[in-house]
Amino acid sequence: MAAAPLVIATKNPGKVRELAELLADLPLKLLSLADFPDLPDIPEEGETFAANAAAKARQVAALTGLPALADDSGLEVAALGGRPGVYSARYAADRTAPLPPTDEDNWRKLLEELEGVPEAERQARFVCEIALALPDGRLFQARGECPGMIALEPRGREGFGYDPVFWLPQYGATMAEVGLEVKNRLSHRARALAGMKETLRRLLLEGALGPSSPA
């Protein structure tokens, strides 16, 4: 089967690598927003992960004329009432203006806010909503969650985002320590994409992902 084009609606290289690994068994030619440098920035203005993912996928599909896969994901911490939530990627923005915050800026702010909170009360979960938009207007969505805790200090050099401070009790390690193979089995993004892959397989069989190119 020839490879069908699919735009991953992100410029984040870590996210592109992770999704490429998870989609490696499908006949897809993966592109990212880095392949479309003239596209305007797409603001995330929704109040939920699902709304942001859907809006991003729809806009990228409309602008490129190709199927687009977008995700909005983030961290919800029980002791903070669910924060940072949809603001996860820009949680420390107030400290770094006019520059966008780095991953380290964000997780350092999180650790500061949780200072003094005992280990037993540091429950958290990663949440991911994935949306697939087709140029004909059809939209498909899937959700995944990964429960864990917030570590007392960062550990590990792999992954991105809040991975260095997201503790996985079953592994005795942070998400940044377990490696990509393990992460791709249990992460929120992996779980959401597992649900979406059945939709992608069906659309590929139907030829609904648009013009194809040689694999």
Backbone as JSON Lines, residues from 0, in Angstrom:
{"i":0,"aa":"M","n":[0.85,-1.2,0.0],"ca":[0.0,0.0,0.0],"c":[0.88,1.24,0.0]}
{"i":1,"aa":"A","n":[0.55,2.2,-0.86],"ca":[1.31,3.45,-0.91],"c":[1.1,4.25,0.36]}
{"i":2,"aa":"A","n":[2.05,5.11,0.65],"ca":[1.99,5.91,1.87],"c":[1.09,7.13,1.65]}
{"i":3,"aa":"A","n":[0.16,7.33,2.55],"ca":[-0.74,8.48,2.49],"c":[-0.19,9.6,3.37]}
{"i":4,"aa":"P","n":[-0.3,10.85,2.91],"ca":[0.24,11.96,3.71],"c":[-0.64,12.25,4.93]}
{"i":5,"aa":"L","n":[0.02,12.59,6.03],"ca":[-0.67,12.98,7.25],"c":[0.18,14.05,7.93]}
{"i":6,"aa":"V","n":[-0.43,15.2,8.19],"ca":[0.29,16.3,8.83],"c":[0.12,16.19,10.35]}
{"i":7,"aa":"I","n":[1.24,16.07,11.05],"ca":[1.23,16.14,12.5],"c":[1.27,17.62,12.87]}
{"i":8,"aa":"A","n":[0.21,18.1,13.48],"ca":[0.04,19.54,13.67],"c":[0.82,20.05,14.89]}
{"i":9,"aa":"T","n":[2.15,19.98,14.78],"ca":[3.02,20.5,15.83],"c":[4.38,20.81,15.23]}
{"i":10,"aa":"K","n":[5.11,21.71,15.9],"ca":[6.51,21.98,15.57],"c":[7.43,21.37,16.62]}
{"i":11,"aa":"N","n":[6.85,20.74,17.63],"ca":[7.63,20.17,18.73],"c":[8.34,18.9,18.24]}
{"i":12,"aa":"P","n":[9.67,18.9,18.12],"ca":[10.35,17.73,17.58],"c":[10.22,16.49,18.46]}
{"i":13,"aa":"G","n":[10.13,16.68,19.78],"ca":[9.95,15.54,20.66],"c":[8.61,14.87,20.43]}
{"i":14,"aa":"K","n":[7.58,15.66,20.24],"ca":[6.25,15.11,19.99],"c":[6.2,14.42,18.62]}
{"i":15,"aa":"V","n":[6.86,15.02,17.63],"ca":[6.9,14.41,16.29],"c":[7.57,13.04,16.35]}
{"i":16,"aa":"R","n":[8.71,12.96,17.05],"ca":[9.42,11.67,17.17],"c":[8.55,10.63,17.86]}
{"i":17,"aa":"E","n":[7.88,11.04,18.93],"ca":[7.04,10.11,19.68],"c":[5.9,9.59,18.82]}
{"i":18,"aa":"L","n":[5.22,10.48,18.11],"ca":[4.1,10.07,17.28],"c":[4.57,9.24,16.08]}
{"i":19,"aa":"A","n":[5.73,9.59,15.52],"ca":[6.26,8.81,14.4],"c":[6.54,7.38,14.84]}
{"i":20,"aa":"E","n":[7.06,7.2,16.03],"ca":[7.32,5.85,16.54],"c":[6.01,5.09,16.72]}
{"i":21,"aa":"L","n":[5.0,5.75,17.24],"ca":[3.72,5.1,17.5],"c":[2.97,4.77,16.22]}
{"i":22,"aa":"L","n":[3.24,5.51,15.14],"ca":[2.53,5.31,13.87],"c":[3.37,4.55,12.84]}
{"i":23,"aa":"A","n":[4.52,4.04,13.27],"ca":[5.48,3.46,12.33],"c":[4.93,2.26,11.57]}
{"i":24,"aa":"D","n":[3.93,1.57,12.13],"ca":[3.4,0.37,11.47],"c":[2.29,0.68,10.48]}
{"i":25,"aa":"L","n":[1.97,1.95,10.25],"ca":[0.94,2.33,9.29],"c":[1.6,2.95,8.06]}
{"i":26,"aa":"P","n":[1.03,2.72,6.87],"ca":[1.61,3.27,5.63],"c":[1.28,4.75,5.47]}
{"i":27,"aa":"L","n":[1.99,5.57,6.25],"ca":[1.75,7.0,6.25],"c":[3.04,7.75,5.93]}
{"i":28,"aa":"K","n":[2.91,8.83,5.19],"ca":[4.02,9.76,5.0],"c":[3.78,10.92,5.94]}
{"i":29,"aa":"L","n":[4.52,10.94,7.06],"ca":[4.27,11.93,8.1],"c":[4.99,13.25,7.78]}
{"i":30,"aa":"L","n":[4.24,14.32,7.91],"ca":[4.75,15.68,7.8],"c":[4.49,16.38,9.13]}
{"i":31,"aa":"S","n":[5.13,17.5,9.34],"ca":[4.84,18.29,10.52],"c":[4.7,19.75,10.11]}
{"i":32,"aa":"L","n":[4.39,20.61,11.06],"ca":[4.26,22.03,10.73],"c":[5.6,22.63,10.29]}
{"i":33,"aa":"A","n":[6.7,21.97,10.62],"ca":[8.01,22.42,10.14],"c":[8.1,22.33,8.62]}
{"i":34,"aa":"D","n":[7.29,21.47,8.02],"ca":[7.26,21.35,6.56],"c":[6.41,22.43,5.9]}
{"i":35,"aa":"F","n":[5.74,23.23,6.72],"ca":[4.87,24.3,6.2],"c":[5.21,25.6,6.93]}
{"i":36,"aa":"P","n":[6.4,26.15,6.69],"ca":[6.86,27.31,7.46],"c":[6.02,28.56,7.28]}
{"i":37,"aa":"D","n":[5.23,28.62,6.23],"ca":[4.42,29.83,5.98],"c":[3.07,29.79,6.67]}
{"i":38,"aa":"L","n":[2.74,28.67,7.32],"ca":[1.46,28.6,8.02],"c":[1.46,29.54,9.23]}
{"i":39,"aa":"P","n":[0.36,30.22,9.49],"ca":[0.3,31.1,10.66],"c":[0.26,30.28,11.95]}
{"i":40,"aa":"D","n":[0.66,30.9,13.04],"ca":[0.53,30.25,14.33],"c":[-0.94,30.05,14.64]}
{"i":41,"aa":"I","n":[-1.24,28.91,15.25],"ca":[-2.62,28.59,15.58],"c":[-2.79,28.67,17.09]}
{"i":42,"aa":"P","n":[-3.48,29.68,17.6],"ca":[-3.61,29.83,19.05],"c":[-4.48,28.74,19.65]}
{"i":43,"aa":"E","n":[-4.15,28.36,20.87],"ca":[-4.96,27.38,21.61],"c":[-5.82,28.15,22.61]}
{"i":44,"aa":"E","n":[-7.05,28.41,22.2],"ca":[-7.93,29.27,22.99],"c":[-9.1,28.53,23.6]}
{"i":45,"aa":"G","n":[-9.18,27.21,23.4],"ca":[-10.27,26.44,23.95],"c":[-10.13,26.24,25.46]}
{"i":46,"aa":"E","n":[-11.22,25.86,26.09],"ca":[-11.2,25.64,27.53],"c":[-10.95,24.18,27.89]}
{"i":47,"aa":"T","n":[-10.86,23.31,26.89],"ca":[-10.6,21.9,27.13],"c":[-9.55,21.39,26.15]}
{"i":48,"aa":"F","n":[-8.9,20.28,26.51],"ca":[-7.95,19.66,25.61],"c":[-8.63,19.26,24.3]}
{"i":49,"aa":"A","n":[-9.84,18.72,24.39],"ca":[-10.55,18.26,23.2],"c":[-10.84,19.41,22.24]}
{"i":50,"aa":"A","n":[-11.26,20.54,22.78],"ca":[-11.57,21.69,21.94],"c":[-10.33,22.21,21.22]}
{"i":51,"aa":"N","n":[-9.21,22.27,21.94],"ca":[-7.97,22.74,21.34],"c":[-7.48,21.8,20.24]}
{"i":52,"aa":"A","n":[-7.53,20.49,20.5],"ca":[-7.07,19.52,19.51],"c":[-7.93,19.6,18.25]}
{"i":53,"aa":"A","n":[-9.24,19.68,18.42],"ca":[-10.13,19.74,17.27],"c":[-9.9,21.0,16.45]}
{"i":54,"aa":"A","n":[-9.78,22.14,17.11],"ca":[-9.57,23.39,16.38],"c":[-8.26,23.38,15.61]}
{"i":55,"aa":"K","n":[-7.21,22.86,16.23],"ca":[-5.9,22.82,15.58],"c":[-5.93,21.89,14.37]}
{"i":56,"aa":"A","n":[-6.51,20.7,14.53],"ca":[-6.56,19.75,13.42],"c":[-7.37,20.32,12.26]}
{"i":57,"aa":"R","n":[-8.52,20.92,12.56],"ca":[-9.36,21.46,11.5],"c":[-8.66,22.59,10.74]}
{"i":58,"aa":"Q","n":[-7.99,23.47,11.46],"ca":[-7.33,24.59,10.79],"c":[-6.17,24.12,9.93]}
{"i":59,"aa":"V","n":[-5.38,23.17,10.42],"ca":[-4.25,22.68,9.64],"c":[-4.74,21.92,8.41]}
{"i":60,"aa":"A","n":[-5.79,21.14,8.55],"ca":[-6.34,20.44,7.39],"c":[-6.85,21.43,6.34]}
{"i":61,"aa":"A","n":[-7.5,22.49,6.81],"ca":[-8.01,23.5,5.87],"c":[-6.88,24.25,5.18]}
{"i":62,"aa":"L","n":[-5.82,24.56,5.91],"ca":[-4.72,25.36,5.36],"c":[-3.81,24.56,4.43]}
{"i":63,"aa":"T","n":[-3.67,23.26,4.71],"ca":[-2.76,22.44,3.9],"c":[-3.48,21.62,2.84]}
{"i":64,"aa":"G","n":[-4.78,21.4,3.02],"ca":[-5.5,20.53,2.11],"c":[-5.2,19.06,2.32]}
{"i":65,"aa":"L","n":[-4.61,18.73,3.47],"ca":[-4.23,17.35,3.79],"c":[-4.84,16.94,5.12]}
{"i":66,"aa":"P","n":[-5.02,15.64,5.34],"ca":[-5.46,15.18,6.66],"c":[-4.48,15.65,7.73]}
{"i":67,"aa":"A","n":[-5.01,16.05,8.86],"ca":[-4.16,16.58,9.94],"c":[-4.5,15.92,11.26]}
{"i":68,"aa":"L","n":[-3.46,15.58,11.99],"ca":[-3.6,14.96,13.31],"c":[-3.04,15.93,14.33]}
{"i":69,"aa":"A","n":[-3.87,16.31,15.29],"ca":[-3.44,17.25,16.32],"c":[-3.74,16.68,17.69]}
{"i":70,"aa":"D","n":[-2.9,17.02,18.64],"ca":[-3.21,16.63,20.0],"c":[-3.08,17.85,20.9]}
{"i":71,"aa":"D","n":[-3.85,17.83,21.95],"ca":[-3.63,18.79,23.03],"c":[-3.52,17.96,24.28]}
{"i":72,"aa":"S","n":[-2.45,18.16,24.97],"ca":[-2.2,17.34,26.15],"c":[-1.62,18.19,27.24]}
{"i":73,"aa":"G","n":[-1.7,17.69,28.44],"ca":[-1.17,18.44,29.56],"c":[-1.26,17.67,30.84]}
{"i":74,"aa":"L","n":[-0.91,18.34,31.88],"ca":[-0.8,17.75,33.21],"c":[-1.88,18.31,34.12]}
{"i":75,"aa":"E","n":[-2.55,17.43,34.83],"ca":[-3.53,17.84,35.83],"c":[-3.06,17.33,37.2]}
{"i":76,"aa":"V","n":[-2.91,18.25,38.14],"ca":[-2.4,17.91,39.47],"c":[-3.51,18.12,40.49]}
{"i":77,"aa":"A","n":[-3.83,17.06,41.23],"ca":[-4.96,17.1,42.16],"c":[-4.8,18.19,43.21]}
{"i":78,"aa":"A","n":[-3.61,18.32,43.78],"ca":[-3.39,19.29,44.85],"c":[-3.49,20.73,44.37]}
{"i":79,"aa":"L","n":[-3.44,20.93,43.06],"ca":[-3.56,22.28,42.49],"c":[-4.91,22.49,41.81]}
{"i":80,"aa":"G","n":[-5.87,21.65,42.16],"ca":[-7.21,21.81,41.58],"c":[-7.27,21.52,40.1]}
{"i":81,"aa":"G","n":[-6.34,20.68,39.59],"ca":[-6.33,20.35,38.17],"c":[-5.38,21.18,37.34]}
{"i":82,"aa":"R","n":[-4.75,22.19,37.93],"ca":[-3.74,22.95,37.2],"c":[-2.5,22.08,37.01]}
{"i":83,"aa":"P","n":[-1.71,22.39,35.97],"ca":[-1.85,23.49,34.99],"c":[-2.85,23.25,33.86]}
{"i":84,"aa":"G","n":[-3.3,22.0,33.64],"ca":[-4.36,21.75,32.67],"c":[-4.02,22.24,31.28]}
{"i":85,"aa":"V","n":[-4.98,22.94,30.65],"ca":[-4.77,23.39,29.27],"c":[-3.67,24.44,29.16]}
{"i":86,"aa":"Y","n":[-3.2,24.95,30.28],"ca":[-2.11,25.93,30.27],"c":[-0.75,25.28,30.51]}
{"i":87,"aa":"S","n":[-0.67,23.95,30.41],"ca":[0.57,23.24,30.75],"c":[1.78,23.75,29.97]}
{"i":88,"aa":"A","n":[1.63,23.98,28.68],"ca":[2.77,24.37,27.85],"c":[3.22,25.8,28.11]}
{"i":89,"aa":"R","n":[2.37,26.6,28.72],"ca":[2.72,28.01,28.97],"c":[2.5,28.38,30.44]}
{"i":90,"aa":"Y","n":[2.69,27.4,31.31],"ca":[2.4,27.59,32.73],"c":[3.25,28.69,33.36]}
{"i":91,"aa":"A","n":[4.5,28.79,32.96],"ca":[5.4,29.79,33.55],"c":[5.52,31.04,32.69]}
{"i":92,"aa":"A","n":[4.57,31.25,31.81],"ca":[4.67,32.37,30.86],"c":[4.78,33.72,31.57]}
{"i":93,"aa":"D","n":[4.16,33.88,32.72],"ca":[4.21,35.15,33.43],"c":[5.61,35.48,33.92]}
{"i":94,"aa":"R","n":[6.48,34.45,34.01],"ca":[7.83,34.68,34.5],"c":[8.82,34.94,33.38]}
{"i":95,"aa":"T","n":[8.47,34.55,32.17],"ca":[9.44,34.56,31.08],"c":[9.09,35.56,29.98]}
{"i":96,"aa":"A","n":[8.03,36.34,30.15],"ca":[7.63,37.29,29.11],"c":[8.81,38.2,28.78]}
{"i":97,"aa":"P","n":[9.0,38.54,27.48],"ca":[8.18,38.19,26.32],"c":[8.54,36.84,25.69]}
{"i":98,"aa":"L","n":[9.5,36.11,26.25],"ca":[9.88,34.82,25.68],"c":[8.93,33.73,26.13]}
{"i":99,"aa":"P","n":[8.68,32.73,25.28],"ca":[7.86,31.59,25.72],"c":[8.62,30.78,26.76]}
{"i":100,"aa":"P","n":[7.94,30.21,27.73],"ca":[8.62,29.43,28.77],"c":[9.18,28.13,28.2]}
{"i":101,"aa":"T","n":[10.29,27.69,28.75],"ca":[10.85,26.4,28.39],"c":[10.19,25.31,29.22]}
{"i":102,"aa":"D","n":[10.42,24.05,28.83],"ca":[9.91,22.94,29.63],"c":[10.39,23.06,31.07]}
{"i":103,"aa":"E","n":[11.66,23.39,31.24],"ca":[12.22,23.49,32.6],"c":[11.56,24.63,33.39]}
{"i":104,"aa":"D","n":[11.3,25.76,32.73],"ca":[10.58,26.84,33.41],"c":[9.27,26.34,33.98]}
{"i":105,"aa":"N","n":[8.54,25.56,33.18],"ca":[7.22,25.09,33.59],"c":[7.29,24.13,34.76]}
{"i":106,"aa":"W","n":[8.17,23.1,34.65],"ca":[8.17,22.14,35.76],"c":[8.81,22.7,37.02]}
{"i":107,"aa":"R","n":[9.69,23.66,36.89],"ca":[10.23,24.3,38.1],"c":[9.15,25.09,38.83]}
{"i":108,"aa":"K","n":[8.32,25.79,38.07],"ca":[7.2,26.5,38.7],"c":[6.28,25.52,39.4]}
{"i":109,"aa":"L","n":[6.01,24.38,38.76],"ca":[5.15,23.37,39.36],"c":[5.74,22.86,40.67]}
{"i":110,"aa":"L","n":[7.02,22.55,40.69],"ca":[7.65,22.05,41.92],"c":[7.59,23.1,43.02]}
{"i":111,"aa":"E","n":[7.78,24.36,42.68],"ca":[7.69,25.42,43.67],"c":[6.3,25.5,44.27]}
{"i":112,"aa":"E","n":[5.27,25.37,43.43],"ca":[3.9,25.45,43.94],"c":[3.55,24.25,44.82]}
{"i":113,"aa":"L","n":[4.22,23.13,44.59],"ca":[3.96,21.93,45.39],"c":[4.91,21.77,46.57]}
{"i":114,"aa":"E","n":[5.75,22.76,46.8],"ca":[6.68,22.66,47.91],"c":[5.91,22.51,49.23]}
{"i":115,"aa":"G","n":[6.28,21.52,50.0],"ca":[5.6,21.26,51.27],"c":[4.46,20.29,51.17]}
{"i":116,"aa":"V","n":[4.0,19.97,49.96],"ca":[2.93,18.98,49.78],"c":[3.56,17.59,49.93]}
{"i":117,"aa":"P","n":[3.08,16.77,50.86],"ca":[3.7,15.45,51.09],"c":[3.55,14.53,49.88]}
{"i":118,"aa":"E","n":[4.43,13.55,49.81],"ca":[4.46,12.63,48.66],"c":[3.1,11.98,48.42]}
{"i":119,"aa":"A","n":[2.4,11.61,49.48],"ca":[1.13,10.88,49.35],"c":[0.03,11.74,48.74]}
{"i":120,"aa":"E","n":[0.24,13.07,48.66],"ca":[-0.8,13.97,48.17],"c":[-0.41,14.64,46.86]}
{"i":121,"aa":"R","n":[0.52,14.02,46.14],"ca":[1.02,14.63,44.9],"c":[0.5,13.9,43.66]}
{"i":122,"aa":"Q","n":[-0.74,13.39,43.74],"ca":[-1.33,12.66,42.61],"c":[-1.5,13.59,41.41]}
{"i":123,"aa":"A","n":[-1.28,13.0,40.23],"ca":[-1.41,13.77,38.99],"c":[-1.75,12.81,37.86]}
{"i":124,"aa":"R","n":[-2.11,13.39,36.74],"ca":[-2.32,12.57,35.55],"c":[-2.01,13.4,34.32]}
{"i":125,"aa":"F","n":[-1.39,12.74,33.35],"ca":[-1.28,13.31,32.02],"c":[-2.55,12.99,31.27]}
{"i":126,"aa":"V","n":[-3.06,13.95,30.51],"ca":[-4.26,13.77,29.69],"c":[-3.92,14.16,28.25]}
{"i":127,"aa":"C","n":[-4.4,13.38,27.31],"ca":[-4.2,13.69,25.9],"c":[-5.5,13.51,25.13]}
{"i":128,"aa":"E","n":[-5.85,14.5,24.35],"ca":[-6.95,14.41,23.4],"c":[-6.36,14.53,22.0]}
{"i":129,"aa":"I","n":[-6.66,13.57,21.15],"ca":[-6.18,13.58,19.77],"c":[-7.35,13.78,18.82]}
{"i":130,"aa":"A","n":[-7.14,14.62,17.83],"ca":[-8.17,14.87,16.81],"c":[-7.57,14.65,15.44]}
{"i":131,"aa":"L","n":[-8.32,13.99,14.59],"ca":[-7.95,13.8,13.18],"c":[-8.99,14.52,12.34]}
{"i":132,"aa":"A","n":[-8.53,15.49,11.56],"ca":[-9.44,16.25,10.69],"c":[-9.1,15.96,9.24]}
{"i":133,"aa":"L","n":[-10.13,15.71,8.44],"ca":[-9.96,15.51,7.0],"c":[-10.37,16.78,6.26]}
{"i":134,"aa":"P","n":[-9.78,17.02,5.1],"ca":[-10.13,18.23,4.34],"c":[-11.61,18.33,4.0]}
{"i":135,"aa":"D","n":[-12.33,17.18,3.99],"ca":[-13.75,17.23,3.68],"c":[-14.6,17.61,4.88]}
{"i":136,"aa":"G","n":[-13.97,17.9,6.03],"ca":[-14.7,18.37,7.2],"c":[-14.94,17.33,8.26]}
{"i":137,"aa":"R","n":[-14.69,16.06,7.96],"ca":[-14.9,15.03,8.97],"c":[-13.87,15.15,10.1]}
{"i":138,"aa":"L","n":[-14.31,14.82,11.31],"ca":[-13.46,14.93,12.49],"c":[-13.62,13.68,13.34]}
{"i":139,"aa":"F","n":[-12.49,13.14,13.82],"ca":[-12.48,11.97,14.69],"c":[-11.62,12.3,15.91]}
{"i":140,"aa":"Q","n":[-12.04,11.82,17.09],"ca":[-11.3,12.16,18.32],"c":[-11.11,10.94,19.2]}
{"i":141,"aa":"A","n":[-10.06,10.98,20.03],"ca":[-9.77,9.92,20.98],"c":[-9.06,10.53,22.19]}
{"i":142,"aa":"R","n":[-9.2,9.87,23.35],"ca":[-8.64,10.39,24.6],"c":[-7.81,9.32,25.29]}
{"i":143,"aa":"G","n":[-6.74,9.74,25.97],"ca":[-5.93,8.84,26.76],"c":[-5.46,9.52,28.03]}
{"i":144,"aa":"E","n":[-5.28,8.74,29.1],"ca":[-4.8,9.26,30.37],"c":[-3.7,8.36,30.91]}
{"i":145,"aa":"C","n":[-2.79,8.96,31.68],"ca":[-1.73,8.22,32.35],"c":[-1.62,8.75,33.78]}
{"i":146,"aa":"P","n":[-1.98,7.94,34.78],"ca":[-1.89,8.4,36.17],"c":[-0.47,8.29,36.72]}
{"i":147,"aa":"G","n":[-0.17,9.13,37.69],"ca":[1.13,9.08,38.34],"c":[1.19,10.05,39.5]}
{"i":148,"aa":"M","n":[2.39,10.47,39.85],"ca":[2.61,11.4,40.96],"c":[3.61,12.46,40.49]}
{"i":149,"aa":"I","n":[3.69,13.56,41.23],"ca":[4.71,14.56,40.96],"c":[5.89,14.31,41.9]}
{"i":150,"aa":"A","n":[7.05,14.1,41.31],"ca":[8.25,13.81,42.09],"c":[8.67,15.04,42.91]}
{"i":151,"aa":"L","n":[9.5,14.79,43.91],"ca":[10.01,15.88,44.73],"c":[11.1,16.66,44.02]}
{"i":152,"aa":"E","n":[11.77,16.01,43.05],"ca":[12.82,16.67,42.29],"c":[12.9,16.03,40.9]}
{"i":153,"aa":"P","n":[13.45,16.74,39.92],"ca":[13.52,16.18,38.56],"c":[14.53,15.04,38.48]}
{"i":154,"aa":"R","n":[14.22,14.07,37.63],"ca":[15.12,12.95,37.37],"c":[14.97,12.51,35.93]}
{"i":155,"aa":"G","n":[16.09,12.2,35.27],"ca":[16.06,11.69,33.91],"c":[16.28,12.75,32.86]}
{"i":156,"aa":"R","n":[16.77,12.31,31.7],"ca":[17.09,13.23,30.61],"c":[16.33,12.94,29.32]}
{"i":157,"aa":"E","n":[15.49,11.91,29.33],"ca":[14.74,11.6,28.12],"c":[13.36,12.25,28.18]}
{"i":158,"aa":"G","n":[12.64,12.18,27.07],"ca":[11.31,12.76,27.04],"c":[11.35,14.27,26.92]}
{"i":159,"aa":"F","n":[10.23,14.9,27.24],"ca":[10.12,16.36,27.15],"c":[8.98,16.8,28.05]}
{"i":160,"aa":"G","n":[8.71,18.1,28.06],"ca":[7.62,18.6,28.9],"c":[7.86,18.34,30.38]}
{"i":161,"aa":"Y","n":[6.85,17.8,31.04],"ca":[6.92,17.54,32.47],"c":[7.47,16.16,32.8]}
{"i":162,"aa":"D","n":[7.98,15.44,31.8],"ca":[8.46,14.07,32.03],"c":[9.46,13.94,33.18]}
{"i":163,"aa":"P","n":[10.4,14.89,33.37],"ca":[11.37,14.72,34.45],"c":[10.78,14.75,35.86]}
{"i":164,"aa":"V","n":[9.58,15.27,36.02],"ca":[8.99,15.34,37.37],"c":[7.73,14.47,37.5]}
{"i":165,"aa":"F","n":[7.42,13.69,36.46],"ca":[6.23,12.83,36.52],"c":[6.66,11.43,36.95]}
{"i":166,"aa":"W","n":[6.29,11.08,38.16],"ca":[6.75,9.84,38.8],"c":[5.78,8.7,38.52]}
{"i":167,"aa":"L","n":[6.34,7.58,38.08],"ca":[5.55,6.38,37.8],"c":[5.83,5.36,38.91]}
{"i":168,"aa":"P","n":[4.94,5.25,39.9],"ca":[5.21,4.36,41.03],"c":[5.5,2.92,40.63]}
{"i":169,"aa":"Q","n":[4.82,2.43,39.59],"ca":[5.01,1.04,39.19],"c":[6.4,0.77,38.64]}
{"i":170,"aa":"Y","n":[7.09,1.82,38.21],"ca":[8.45,1.67,37.68],"c":[9.52,2.22,38.63]}
{"i":171,"aa":"G","n":[9.1,2.94,39.66],"ca":[10.07,3.57,40.55],"c":[10.96,4.54,39.8]}
{"i":172,"aa":"A","n":[10.39,5.25,38.83],"ca":[11.16,6.14,37.97],"c":[10.24,7.22,37.42]}
{"i":173,"aa":"T","n":[10.85,8.28,36.92],"ca":[10.06,9.31,36.25],"c":[9.87,8.92,34.79]}
{"i":174,"aa":"M","n":[8.96,9.61,34.13],"ca":[8.72,9.36,32.71],"c":[9.97,9.65,31.88]}
{"i":175,"aa":"A","n":[10.85,10.52,32.38],"ca":[12.07,10.85,31.66],"c":[13.17,9.81,31.86]}
{"i":176,"aa":"E","n":[12.91,8.82,32.72],"ca":[13.91,7.78,32.98],"c":[13.58,6.44,32.33]}
{"i":177,"aa":"V","n":[12.32,6.2,32.01],"ca":[11.91,4.85,31.59],"c":[12.25,4.54,30.14]}
{"i":178,"aa":"G","n":[12.52,5.55,29.34],"ca":[12.86,5.3,27.94],"c":[11.65,5.3,27.04]}
{"i":179,"aa":"L","n":[11.9,5.51,25.75],"ca":[10.81,5.69,24.79],"c":[9.98,4.43,24.61]}
{"i":180,"aa":"E","n":[10.6,3.27,24.66],"ca":[9.85,2.02,24.47],"c":[8.78,1.86,25.54]}
{"i":181,"aa":"V","n":[9.15,2.08,26.8],"ca":[8.18,1.98,27.89],"c":[7.16,3.1,27.79]}
{"i":182,"aa":"K","n":[7.64,4.32,27.55],"ca":[6.73,5.46,27.46],"c":[5.67,5.23,26.39]}
{"i":183,"aa":"N","n":[6.07,4.64,25.27],"ca":[5.13,4.43,24.18],"c":[4.11,3.33,24.47]}
{"i":184,"aa":"R","n":[4.26,2.64,25.57],"ca":[3.25,1.67,25.98],"c":[2.25,2.27,26.95]}
{"i":185,"aa":"L","n":[2.69,3.22,27.77],"ca":[1.82,3.65,28.86],"c":[1.46,5.13,28.86]}
{"i":186,"aa":"S","n":[2.06,5.92,28.0],"ca":[1.79,7.36,28.06],"c":[0.37,7.69,27.64]}
{"i":187,"aa":"H","n":[-0.08,8.85,28.08],"ca":[-1.39,9.36,27.7],"c":[-1.52,9.48,26.19]}
{"i":188,"aa":"R","n":[-0.43,9.91,25.54],"ca":[-0.47,10.08,24.08],"c":[-0.56,8.72,23.39]}
{"i":189,"aa":"A","n":[0.19,7.74,23.92],"ca":[0.14,6.39,23.34],"c":[-1.26,5.8,23.48]}
{"i":190,"aa":"R","n":[-1.9,6.02,24.63],"ca":[-3.23,5.46,24.86],"c":[-4.27,6.13,23.99]}
{"i":191,"aa":"A","n":[-4.15,7.44,23.81],"ca":[-5.09,8.14,22.92],"c":[-4.89,7.68,21.48]}
{"i":192,"aa":"L","n":[-3.63,7.54,21.09],"ca":[-3.35,7.17,19.71],"c":[-3.76,5.74,19.41]}
{"i":193,"aa":"A","n":[-3.71,4.87,20.43],"ca":[-4.16,3.5,20.22],"c":[-5.61,3.48,19.76]}
{"i":194,"aa":"G","n":[-6.42,4.35,20.34],"ca":[-7.81,4.45,19.91],"c":[-7.95,5.05,18.53]}
{"i":195,"aa":"M","n":[-7.07,6.0,18.19],"ca":[-7.15,6.66,16.9],"c":[-6.63,5.78,15.76]}
{"i":196,"aa":"K","n":[-5.71,4.86,16.06],"ca":[-5.1,4.06,15.0],"c":[-6.12,3.18,14.28]}
{"i":197,"aa":"E","n":[-7.13,2.7,14.99],"ca":[-8.17,1.92,14.32],"c":[-8.91,2.76,13.3]}
{"i":198,"aa":"T","n":[-9.15,4.02,13.63],"ca":[-9.78,4.94,12.67],"c":[-8.86,5.17,11.48]}
{"i":199,"aa":"L","n":[-7.57,5.37,11.74],"ca":[-6.62,5.59,10.65],"c":[-6.54,4.37,9.72]}
{"i":200,"aa":"R","n":[-6.53,3.17,10.31],"ca":[-6.48,1.96,9.49],"c":[-7.71,1.87,8.58]}
{"i":201,"aa":"R","n":[-8.86,2.16,9.14],"ca":[-10.09,2.08,8.35],"c":[-10.07,3.1,7.23]}
{"i":202,"aa":"L","n":[-9.65,4.32,7.52],"ca":[-9.62,5.36,6.51],"c":[-8.58,5.06,5.42]}
{"i":203,"aa":"L","n":[-7.47,4.44,5.82],"ca":[-6.48,4.04,4.82],"c":[-7.05,3.0,3.87]}
{"i":204,"aa":"L","n":[-7.77,2.03,4.41],"ca":[-8.38,1.0,3.57],"c":[-9.42,1.58,2.63]}
{"i":205,"aa":"E","n":[-10.1,2.62,3.1],"ca":[-11.12,3.26,2.27],"c":[-10.5,4.23,1.27]}
{"i":206,"aa":"G","n":[-9.21,4.54,1.43],"ca":[-8.59,5.54,0.57],"c":[-9.04,6.95,0.91]}
{"i":207,"aa":"A","n":[-9.47,7.15,2.16],"ca":[-10.07,8.43,2.54],"c":[-9.05,9.46,3.03]}
{"i":208,"aa":"L","n":[-7.77,9.08,3.08],"ca":[-6.76,10.03,3.54],"c":[-6.17,10.84,2.4]}
{"i":209,"aa":"G","n":[-6.78,10.76,1.25],"ca":[-6.38,11.65,0.16],"c":[-5.33,11.04,-0.73]}
{"i":210,"aa":"P","n":[-4.68,11.88,-1.56],"ca":[-3.7,11.37,-2.52],"c":[-2.55,10.71,-1.8]}
{"i":211,"aa":"S","n":[-2.07,9.63,-2.37],"ca":[-0.96,8.89,-1.77],"c":[0.3,9.09,-2.58]}
{"i":212,"aa":"S","n":[1.42,8.76,-1.93],"ca":[2.72,8.83,-2.59],"c":[3.42,7.5,-2.39]}
{"i":213,"aa":"P","n":[4.41,7.17,-3.24],"ca":[5.09,5.9,-3.08],"c":[5.73,5.77,-1.71]}
{"i":214,"aa":"A","n":[5.63,4.6,-1.08],"ca":[6.19,4.41,0.26],"c":[7.71,4.49,0.2]}
